[in-house]
């Protein structure tokens, strides 16, 4: 989804900012070791979010601690 926001998503347009959390393995390891793995997405979001940010959380179970923490942070 984030790639389509910065790409064209079906038609030529101005690119939109988008990032997929959890794609930087160095950050995942550092955050997990320092803050605990339930905080891996929430900590990234805390660094990147702005008042106008939109967060889209996709999960298959809806019960993962890391996703629940992300939604709380959002």
Protein Blocks (a to p, Z undefined) as FASTA:
>chain_A
ZZmmmmnnopacdddddddehiamklmmmmmmmnopklmmmmmmmmmpcfkbccddddfk
lpafklmmmmmmZZ
